[in-house]
Amino acid sequence: MVTTVGQIIVNNEIPEEFRDHARNLTKGETDKLLEAIAVKYPERYRDISLRMMQVGKDASFDEGTTLRLSDLAPNIDIRPNVAALHLREAAIKRDKTMSPQDKQDALDSLYGEVHQDIQDRTMKAALAVNNPLALQVKSRARGTPGQLASMLSTPGVYQDSHDKTIPLFIEHSYAHGLAPHEYFAASYGARKGVISNKQGTRRAGYLGKLMGMAVMDSVVTEPDCETPYGIPVDAHDPDNLGAVLARDIAGFPAGTVVSSSVMSKLAGDKVDSVVLRSTITCGTHKGVCQQCAGQRESGDFPELGYHIGLNAASALAEQIAQQALNIKHSGKKSEGNVTYAGFDVIKNLATSPELFPDRAAIAEVDGDITAIRAAPQGGYHVDVGGQQHYVGANMALKVQEGDTVEAGDQLSDGIITPDDAVKYKGIGEGRLYFANRMTQAFRETNLGANRRNAEALARSIVNHVQITDPDAAGEHLPGDVVTYSDWAYGYRPRSTATRQAPRQSIGRYLEEPALHYTIGTKISKNVANALKQQNINDVLTHQDPVGVAPTMVSVVNTPQYSDDWMARLSSSYLKTRLLEDVHRAATSNPYGANPLPGLAQGIVYGDKSTKVKPKLESIQPS
């Protein structure tokens, strides 16, 4: 066996089955290793992680890192890249058929493409000679490939405080020294970093506060809701670790906690998709259950009373705030175009603005695409099932004549808004889309985000329906918006509902959940295929809608739809809220899942030695 002293030292501190004398233990690999150990040996995790940390401290103190002047010398020749860039740059500027904005977009794309190539070559060349700076970047101990390229090759281009690219490609590295005009361009980036530090953290903090208030009632309230439902996910997603199987798969029964050994077995059996318990599909009326929450970082299920929603919102908000600080340290270089990522995309997904930038054109009806015509104002007219849809001039088509689409399917590039996903696909599919798209936005912004945190956020935000049928309204009036969780808890399937195979139920409406699809979801061909793929052989459906329409509510307004009037005080327009609550004789339960009424009443939390019995089940505003 050929190994290193470092490998021997590290392997000596971990359980035998996790030892590997040939692996490259980067930060990411270390995180996965420690997570797997936490799941397998939760009682030993603290001691093992402490010893691993000490190994790192000792290595840093005893070995350290030595830098030579030669480590800062340019390691590749970027002159051919720059020469080719100038030729393409000049051609774009001369093109009279392009609008100023089109030219700017083309230049941004060009700068990003060239800088990405230089960045990749710089990293490869530096690793080939064991450059200590490149090794630090590779291990993820410090720095990024972009920062390494800035040091050794070029920082590329910069953006000003208004996020506009300065049309000047830097031709020197920091180690080589910038020309005066390049230095002044870089000063704009430095100014952007300072402004971002002041404004970005404020914006991130505000969004984090909104997310925290939206998930305020997402508390672990019971051990197991015993729901048979779950969400389909990629079987190889590392975020699955700690989650609970909702359906039998590859010899593992429902209820099995996904561990590294389970994932290895699934990979060996070439299983591509599994169905997991999730906060999205939890059947608990108020709050969530331990099994749907899944095991946490400690390797244990969360205790009753654990605020999983606030924990998830805080974890996501921290990553957003860190992005603002990273801009300060990086000087806001343009690292190339990342499709539909960044703070604004994350914010728009959560707040659902009426005018959603980069909104994708979607099909509003089921049908075949019978015609695609150029629109006089630019863009295209797309006929779907006899209904005309408009695709904007700045959007590329994703469909062609003869394709068959369903309501809610994407016709152009861009972002499917949560509003559209919920409106045309239902609450369940909307929740899953929101969680996956939010996770994608975080990762494409180079931020760490665990999918299960986004799921906790999705359950609270994508959770509203509007009453459309007075016969199905109960205590509510047509037009009222209520939480899906409250409405579904009191819903009972109609006596004329029938149970049959998903393919036979196309065009009908679910009377009870199936997989991640919620009550009222219309069975389409895609839904039927998804259910069949997960071996769901029958569903309970009805030919008529259930009397409510799924609707998306902004994270800003989510608290105001609580059925607890004290909890609603955390929203905006307090005077209006209070007047409505008085007129409706609204109540407040200080012992409910939302902690705000309890805090207002001075109830003591967490004291297991004192059992506080509620004197009042509800309090009314007066």
N, C-alpha and C positions, 0 to 999 in steps of 0.2 A: 504493500500500500504506500502510495506517495501522497504526502500531506504536508502541512505546515505546523509550526509551533502554535500559531494562533488558532488553527482549527482544533488542535488537541486541547488547548486551554478552554475554548468555548464548549466543546463537546463534553468535557469533563464536568460541566456545570448543569447539564440538562439530562432528562431521562434518556435511557439507552435507546428507546425506539425512535427518538427524534434526532439521533446523532447522524451526521453526514460529513465525511471528511473531504468532500470534493465540492461542496456548494460555495457559491459566492454570496456571502452574508451581507447584503446591502440593507439599508434601512427598511425598505419594503419587505424583504425576505425576513428580517428580524421581527417586524410587526406580525407577519403571518405565523412565524414560529411561536412567538409568545402567545398569540391568540389561540393556536392549537393546543399549547400546553395548558392554558387557562381552562379550556373546555374539558380536556382529559383529566387534569389534576388541579381542580380549583383550590383544594386545601394546601397544595404545595406551591401554587403560582407566586405568591408574595415572596417567598424565600428564593425561588429560582430567579425571578426577575430582579431581585436585589443583588444576587450574586452576578448576574449578567451585567448589570449596571456597574458593579465594582470592577469587573474585567475590563470594561470600556474605560473607566477612570484610570486604572493602572496602566493600560496601554497608552492612553493619551499622555500621562505623566512620564512614563519611562521611555517611550519611543518618540512621541511628538511628530512634527512634520518640518522638514527642512526645505526651504525654497532657495533656488539659485537664480541668478540673473537670466540664465539661459532658459529657465522655465517661463519667463515672461516674453521671450522673443517670439515674433510671429512665426507660426509653424506651417502656414500654407500661403500660396501666392493668390491673392484675390483680384489681381489686376485684370485677368481675363473676364472674371465675373462682372467687374465694374465697367469694363469697356463694352461688353454686350448689353449691360443694363442701360448705358447712356444711349446706345443706338435705339433700343426699344422705347426708351423714355422720349426721345426726340420724335419718333414716329407717332406716339400717342398724342403728343402736344400739337403735331401738325395736322392730325386727323380732323377735318372740318365737319365730318358727319357725327361726331360725338359731342354731346352737351358737356358743359363744364363739370357737372356732377359725374357723368360717365367717365370723363377723363380722370377725375380724382379717384374714382373707384378702380379704374384700370391701373393707375400708378400705385395705389395702395396694394393691389394684388401683386404687381410686379416687384415692388420693394420687399413684400413679404416672401415671395417665392425665392428671390435671390438671397435674401438674408437667411432663410431656412437652409438653403444649400450650403452656404458658407458656414453656418452654425454646425451642421452635421459633419462637414469635412474637418472643421476645427476640432471637434470633440474626438473624432476618429483618429486624427493625426496625433493629438495630445495623449490619448490612451496608448497609442502604439509605442511611445517612448516613456510610458509610466510617469507622465507629468503629474506631480502631486496635486495640482489644482484640479486636473481632470479626474483624478482618483477620488477626490473629495466630492466632486459633483456626481460621479457615478454611484458612490455609496449613499448619496443623498444626505451626507453629513452637513454639507454647507454648499450654497451656491446652486446655480442653474446652468444648463448649456448656453443660454442666452448671455448670462453674465460672463461665462468663460470666453465666448466669442467676442464680447466687448473688450475683454482684457487682451486677447491675443490677435484678433482679426479685425472686427468692426462691430460697433453697436447697431449698425443698420441705419434706421431713421428714427426720428423722435416725433412726439406729438405735443402740441401746445396745450394750454389749460382748458381749451374747448374741444379737446379730443380730435383736432384736425392735424393730419400728418404734415410735417414740414417737408416740402419737396426737395430734400437735399440728402443724398445717400452719403453717409460718412465713409471716407476711404482709408481711414487710419484707425488703429486700435488705441486704447488708453495707454498701453505700455509703449507704443511707438510715439504717441503724442498727437493731439488734434491740431489741425490748422486753425487759425483764428476764426474763420467763418464757421468751421465745424464746432468749435467751442461755443460760439454764440447760439448755434442750433441746440446744442446739448443743454445750454442754460435754460431754454424753454422747457426741456424735459425735467430739469431739476425743479423749476418753478411749479410744474404740474404735480411733481411729487409732494411738495409742501402743501399745495392747495388740496390735493387728494387726502393728505393726512388730516387736514382740518375738516373738510367737507365729507370725504368718503366715510370716515368713521362715524360721523353724525348720521349720515344716510343709512349706513349699515346698522347702527344702533336703533334707529327708528323702525326699520323693517324688522329687526329682531324683536323689538317690543311688540309690534303688531302680531307677529307670529306667536309670541308667548301668550298674548291675551286670547288669541283665537283657539289655542289648545288648552286653555285653562282647566277645562273639565275632563281632560284626557288623563285620568288617574287610574292606577291598577286597583280595582274594586272587588275582584273575586278570583279564586284559583283557576277555574276552568269554565268557560261558557259552553263547552262541549259542542261547538259548532262543527259541522262536517265540511264547511266551506273553506276556501283558501284562494290564493292567487298563483297563477302559473308563472314561473320564473326560469331563467337559464340555470340549468343544474350546476354549472361551473362558476357561477358568480360567488366570489369569496364573501359577499355580504350575507350569504345564506347561513353561514356558521352561527349556531346558536338558535336558529329558527326551528320550528316543529313541523314535521310532515303532516299535511292534512289528508293525504291519501296514500295508500300502499304503493310502494315502488321498489322494484329490484330486490324483493325479499325483505325490505324494511317495512314494518307496519306503520299505519298512521299513529302519530304520537311520538315517533322517534325524533330525538333531537339531532339536528344535522351537525356532525363533527367532521374533522378532517378525514377520518377513516371512512365515514359514510360517503363523503364527496369523492374519495379515491375509488371506492367501490362503484359509484355511479359512473365515474369516468371510465373505469375498466369495462363496465357493461354497456358503454356508449349510450348512456341515457342523456338526452339533450334537455329535457324539461321536467320539472317537478312542481307539485302543488304544495305550497307552504301555508301554515297558519299565519295570519297577519292582522295587525290592527285594522287594516282596511276591511276585513270581513268578519271581525269579532262580533259575536252575537250578544255581548253584554249591553244592556239598555243604557246604563249610565257608566261611563268610564270604559275600561278594557280589562281583559282577564290576563293572568300570568302566562298562560299557554300561548295566547295570540301575541303577547308582547315578546315572548321568546327570551332566551338567556341573554344576559348582558355581558359587559366586558369582564366581569368578575367570574363568569362561568356559572352563575346561579340565576334562577328566575327572580325577577324583581319582587320585593316584598309588597304586601298589600299596603296601599297608601303611597307607593312610589309614583312620582309625577313624571310619567314617561313622556307626556306631551311637552312639558316645559324643558325637560332634559334634551329632547330632540330639537326643539326650537333654539335652545341655547347653543347646541353643538353646531347647527347650521349658521347661526348668526355670528358665531366666533370665527368661522371660516371666511365669511363675507368681510368682517372687520379686518381680518388678517390680510385680505387681498388689498385693501386700501393702504395698509402699512407697507406691503411689498412694493407697491407703486412708488412710495417714497424712496425705498432703498434702490430700486432699479432705475429711477429717473424717467419712468414711463416711456420705455423704448417701444417701438412698433415691432413686435415679434412675428408678424405675419397675421393674416386674417384667420380668425377662428369663427366658424359658422355659428351664428346665433348664440353667442355666449356672452358672459360679462354680467356686471351687476344689474344693468337695466333689464336684461332678459329674465333674470331671477326675480327681480321686483315685479315685472309685468305678469309673470306666471302667478305670483302670489296675490297681486292686487287686482288683476283682471280689468285693466282700464277699458273704457268704452272704445277708444281709438287705440288699438293694439298694434304697435309697430311690427313690421315683418309678418303680419297675419297671413297665413296661407289661405288660398281660395279652396273651399271645400264643397263637396256635393251636398245639396240640400234635400235631394230625393234619391231613391234607388232607381237604377236604370242603366241603359247602354249609352255610351257617348256616340251620338249619331253625327255630330258635325263640330268642327273647330274652325272658326273664321277669325281673320284679323279684324280687330276693332278699330273704328275710325280714329279714336283718341289714343291709340296705342294699346298694346296688349291683345287679348283674345276673348272672343265669345265662345263658350263651350256649351253645347246642348247636351243635357243629361235627361233622358227619359222625357223629352219634349219640353224641358224647362231650361231657359237660358241662364248661364252663369258667366260672370265676368272675371277674368284673370288680368291683374294689373300689368302694366308695361315693364315693371321692374322685376317681375316674377317669371321664372322658367317653368314651362309645362312639365308635369310628371305623368301625363296620360296621353293617349292617342285615340283616334277614331276607332270604334269597335270594342274598346275596353268596357267592361262592366264594373260599375262602382255602386257602393251603398251610401246612404246618407251619412255624412260625417267623414267620408274618405277624402284624402288630400288630392287636389287637382293640380297644384303648383308647389314649388318649393316655398320655404318659409316655415312658420311655426303654427301648428294647429293650436288654437287658443283653448284653455280649459273650458271656456264658455261653450265653444262649438263641440268639444268632446262630450261634455255633459248633456248638452241639448239634444244631440243626435245619437249618442251612444248609451246614455243612461248614467246613473250615479256610480255604479260599480266600475264600468269601463272608464268613466271619467276620473275616478279615484286612482285607478291603476295608471292611467296615462299621466295624471298630474305627478304621481310619485316618480315614475320613470323619467319623465321629461325634466322634472326639477333636478333629479340626480344627474342626468346627462348635462344639464346647464352648469351645474357645479363642477363636474369633472372636465368639461371643455373649457372652463375658466381656470383650470389647473388648481382647483380647490378640492380638498378631501371631503367626501360626503358619503355616509353610509346610507344605502337605499332604505333601510328600515326606519331611519329618522325621517326621511321624506314620506314614508307610508304613514307614520304617526301624524304628520302635518296634514296629509291628504284626508284622513278620516274626519278631522274637524272642519276643514275648509270646504271640501267637496261633500256637503252633507245637508243639502236643502232642496225642498220641493215646493211648488206652488199649487195650491188647491184649485182644481179646475171644475170639479163635479160636486155640486152641493150634496148629493146623496152619499159621497165618499168623504165628506169633510169632517164628520164627527162634531167636535166643539168649535171648529174653525169655519170661516166664511170663504166662499170662492174669492180667489185673489190673494189670500193670506199666504205668506211664505213661512214655512215651519221646518224644523230639522227633520231630515229623513229618519234619523234614529228614533225619535219620538213617534213619528207617524207609523213607521214600520212595526214598532213594538206593539201598537194597538191594532194593526191590520190583521184581518182574518180572511183566508181564501174564500171565495164565493162558492156557493154550493154547486154551481153549474160548471166549475172548473174541471178539467180533465187531465189525466196523466198519460203521456205518450212519449214516443221517441222525439229527440230534438228535431230531426229532419221532418217529421210529420207536424211539428209545431211552428214551422216558419210562418210568420205573419201574425202570430198570437203573442200574448203578453204574459210574462212570468207572474205567477201568483205566490211564489216563494223563491228565495234566492237559489242560485245554482252556480257553482264555481265562485267567481267573483262578481257575477252579474246579480243585480238587485231586483227587488220586486218592481214590476212595471216595465222592465226592459222588454223591448220588442225583439222577438226571435227572428234574426236574419240568417242568411246562409252562412255568413262568417261566424255568427254566434253558435249556430248549430254545429258547424265544423269544429269550433273550439271545444265545445262540450263533448262531442264525440271523440275528439283526440285524447281527452282526459278520461275516457271510458265512462262518461255519464250517459246512461242509456235511457233515462226517462226524466221528464220535467213536468211540473204542474203548471198549466197555462190556462188562459181564458181568451176568448175571441175579442173581448172589449178592453179598452184601456182601464187602468185602475183608478182613475180620477184625480191624479196628480201629475204635474209636469216637472221633470228635473230642472233645476236652475242653479247657476253658479253665483256665489256671493263672494265679493272681495274680502280679503283678509281684514281689511279695515272695518267692514260691517259685520263680520261673523259673530262677535259677541252680542250684538243687538237682537239676534234671533234665538237667544236662550229663552227657555220657559221660566227662568228664575229672574224676578225683577231686580234683585240686588246684583246679580251677575251682569245684567244688562247695563248697569251703571259704569261698567268699564268701557262702554262704547261711546260714540259721539252723540250729539244732539240730546243731552240729558233731559232737558225740559220736555221735549217731545216724548221721549221714552217714558218719563214719569207720568205724564198725562194719559198716555195710552194704557199704562199699567193700572192706573186708578180706574179708568173706564172699563177695563176688562177684569177687574178684581183679581189681578195677578198675585201670585204667591211666591214666597221665597223659602227655601229649605236650608237652614244653616248646617245641616248634616248631609247635604248632597255631595256630588262629585266635585262641584266647583268650590274652591276654598274661600272665595271672596265673601260670601254670606257668613260663613263661620268666623272669618277674621273680623268682620264687622260686629259680630255678636260677642267677640272675646272668647271664643271656644279654644280650649287648650288642645293642641295637637301633639301626638307622639308620646304622651305619658301613659304607658301601658299599666302603671300601678293604680291609675285612677280611671274608673269607668264613669263617664259623664252621660247621664241619661237625658235625652231631649225633653224639654218641658213643652215645646211647641213644635209641631210638625211643619208648620208653615207660618210665614209672617206676611201680612198684606201692607202695601203702601197706603198711606193716608195723608 
